[in-house]
Amino acid sequence: MRIYVPGAASDLRDLAATGALSAGRDGYAATDGVGAELAGCSDEEVEFALSTAAAEASAQQQLAAGGTTGRRVVVVADVGAVSVTDDAAGQVQLDTAVGIERVEAILSDTADVVLARSGDQVLAWYAVQELADLLA
């Protein structure tokens, strides 16, 4: 199952340092409820909807932590074990840690944005091999 995990730059630093996303993290996936809600949409449209939801969650997490500007981050990974927490919204939780080798891409703003007004901006796509460049 492909999962879209919201985060921040600090999460990318942790990913680079430990080589994994920790278990228990929240994310978004194409659950049965999402499939029913978005019936008729292409796979690309579903992926865009899920990555957009994760980007919004990234902004909300950073705002809740007291940030006003920052880069929204979404880690895209293929995982085997998740628990569905809200089927209709596609919200899931990682049951186990996810090694960096299962990460398919990283989505991120190209520069800091005002988090409260970042919803209209599309995230850039980065290969896992570009992680060090994102942290520089």
C-alpha positions as CSV (number, residue, x, y, z in Angstrom):
1,M,0.0,0.0,0.0
2,R,1.3,3.5,-0.9
3,I,1.2,5.9,2.1
4,Y,1.7,9.6,2.2
5,V,3.2,10.7,5.5
6,P,3.1,14.4,6.5
7,G,6.1,15.9,8.3
8,A,8.6,18.7,8.5
9,A,12.3,19.2,7.8
10,S,13.1,17.7,11.2
11,D,11.5,14.4,10.1
12,L,13.7,14.4,7.0
13,R,16.7,14.8,9.2
14,D,15.5,11.9,11.3
15,L,15.0,9.8,8.2
16,A,18.5,10.6,7.0
17,A,20.0,9.8,10.4
18,T,18.1,6.6,11.3
19,G,17.3,5.3,7.8
20,A,13.6,4.8,8.7
21,L,10.3,6.4,9.5
22,S,9.2,5.4,12.9
23,A,6.1,3.2,13.6
24,G,3.0,5.0,14.9
25,R,3.2,7.9,12.4
26,D,0.0,9.1,10.8
27,G,-0.5,9.2,7.0
28,Y,-2.9,9.0,4.2
29,A,-3.6,6.0,1.8
30,A,-6.1,4.9,-0.7
31,T,-8.4,3.1,1.7
32,D,-11.7,1.5,0.6
33,G,-13.5,4.6,1.8
34,V,-11.3,6.9,-0.3
35,G,-11.9,4.6,-3.3
36,A,-15.6,4.9,-2.9
37,E,-15.5,8.6,-2.4
38,L,-13.3,9.2,-5.4
39,A,-14.8,6.5,-7.7
40,G,-14.3,7.5,-11.3
41,C,-11.0,9.3,-10.5
42,S,-7.8,8.2,-12.1
43,D,-5.0,6.8,-10.0
44,E,-3.1,10.1,-10.5
45,E,-6.1,12.1,-9.2
46,V,-6.3,9.9,-6.1
47,E,-2.6,10.2,-5.5
48,F,-2.9,14.0,-5.9
49,A,-5.8,14.1,-3.4
50,L,-3.9,12.1,-0.9
51,S,-0.7,14.0,-1.2
52,T,-2.6,17.3,-0.9
53,A,-4.3,16.0,2.3
54,A,-0.8,15.1,3.7
55,A,0.6,18.5,2.7
56,E,-2.2,20.2,4.6
57,A,-1.6,17.9,7.6
58,S,2.1,18.9,7.4
59,A,1.3,22.6,7.6
60,Q,-1.2,22.0,10.5
61,Q,1.4,20.0,12.4
62,Q,4.0,22.8,12.1
63,L,1.4,25.4,13.0
64,A,0.4,23.5,16.1
65,A,4.1,23.3,17.1
66,G,4.3,27.1,16.9
67,G,5.7,27.6,13.5
68,T,4.5,30.2,11.1
69,T,6.7,29.5,8.1
70,G,8.4,26.4,6.9
71,R,8.5,23.7,4.2
72,R,5.6,21.3,4.0
73,V,7.0,17.8,3.7
74,V,5.3,14.5,2.6
75,V,7.2,11.2,2.5
76,V,5.7,8.8,0.0
77,A,6.4,5.1,0.8
78,D,5.2,1.7,-0.1
79,V,4.4,-0.2,3.1
80,G,2.8,-3.5,4.1
81,A,1.3,-2.8,7.6
82,V,-1.0,0.1,8.4
83,S,-4.0,0.5,10.6
84,V,-6.9,2.4,9.1
85,T,-7.9,5.2,11.5
86,D,-10.5,7.0,9.3
87,D,-11.5,5.0,6.3
88,A,-13.5,7.8,4.6
89,A,-10.6,10.3,4.9
90,G,-7.9,7.8,4.0
91,Q,-6.2,8.3,7.4
92,V,-3.9,5.5,8.4
93,Q,-1.2,4.8,11.0
94,L,2.1,3.0,10.4
95,D,2.2,-0.3,12.3
96,T,5.9,-0.8,11.8
97,A,8.9,1.4,11.0
98,V,9.5,1.9,7.3
99,G,13.0,1.7,6.0
100,I,14.3,4.3,3.6
101,E,14.5,1.7,0.9
102,R,10.7,1.6,0.9
103,V,10.5,5.4,0.4
104,E,9.5,6.2,-3.2
105,A,9.7,10.0,-3.1
106,I,9.7,13.1,-1.0
107,L,7.4,15.9,-1.7
108,S,8.3,19.4,-0.4
109,D,8.0,23.1,-0.9
110,T,11.0,24.5,-2.7
111,A,11.4,27.3,-0.1
112,D,9.8,28.3,3.2
113,V,6.1,29.2,2.9
114,V,3.6,30.9,5.1
115,L,2.0,27.8,6.5
116,A,-1.4,29.2,7.1
117,R,-1.7,30.2,3.4
118,S,0.2,27.4,1.7
119,G,-2.8,25.4,0.4
120,D,-2.7,26.6,-3.2
121,Q,1.0,25.7,-3.8
122,V,1.9,22.3,-5.3
123,L,4.8,20.5,-3.7
124,A,7.9,19.6,-5.7
125,W,8.9,16.0,-6.2
126,Y,12.3,14.7,-5.0
127,A,13.9,11.3,-5.4
128,V,15.1,9.7,-2.2
129,Q,18.7,10.2,-3.5
130,E,18.1,14.0,-3.2
131,L,17.5,13.8,0.6
132,A,20.9,15.3,1.4
133,D,20.2,18.2,-1.0
134,L,16.9,18.9,0.7
135,L,18.6,19.1,4.1
136,A,21.4,21.4,2.9
